[in-house]
Amino acid sequence: MAIFDVTIVNKIISIALILLFTSAVAMADNEPKLAQNYPNPAKEKTYVEVQFSSLEATLALSNILGEVVSIQVLKHSGTFILDVTEIPEGVYFYTLEADGQKLTRRLTVKK
């Protein structure tokens, strides 16, 4: 009878470890993601794919001095357009702020 009880306990521990590992992996997948824009360099518009789990996020475009050129409020994950037709050539940074984190990537505008 004792062997039977140990077998059940071992199975319960195994299941608990699997559930714990699965939860940790799922939680890691909920972190925001910010892809590199394409095309890069951009001429008129460029596309950026973002993923986040919060109810709202922001995607800001800043120049090399840190001045915000444009900002978009995002309600969902997906691919978004950054319109660069009205800004001069140069190096810029776009930042996703979501889920309490900030992710930044570099973008070049070339006309």
Rosetta blueprint (number, residue, H / E / L):
1 M L
2 A H
3 I H
4 F H
5 D H
6 V H
7 T H
8 I H
9 V H
10 N H
11 K H
12 I H
13 I H
14 S H
15 I H
16 A H
17 L H
18 I H
19 L H
20 L H
21 F H
22 T H
23 S H
24 A H
25 V H
26 A H
27 M H
28 A H
29 D H
30 N L
31 E L
32 P L
33 K E
34 L E
35 A L
36 Q L
37 N L
38 Y E
39 P L
40 N L
41 P L
42 A E
43 K L
44 E L
45 K E
46 T E
47 Y E
48 V E
49 E E
50 V E
51 Q E
52 F L
53 S L
54 S L
55 L L
56 E L
57 A E
58 T E
59 L E
60 A E
61 L E
62 S E
63 N E
64 I L
65 L L
66 G L
67 E L
68 V E
69 V E
70 S E
71 I E
72 Q E
73 V E
74 L E
75 K L
76 H L
77 S L
78 G E
79 T E
80 F E
81 I E
82 L E
83 D E
84 V L
85 T L
86 E L
87 I L
88 P L
89 E L
90 G E
91 V E
92 Y E
93 F E
94 Y E
95 T E
96 L E
97 E E
98 A E
99 D L
100 G L
101 Q E
102 K E
103 L E
104 T E
105 R E
106 R E
107 L E
108 T E
109 V E
110 K L
111 K L
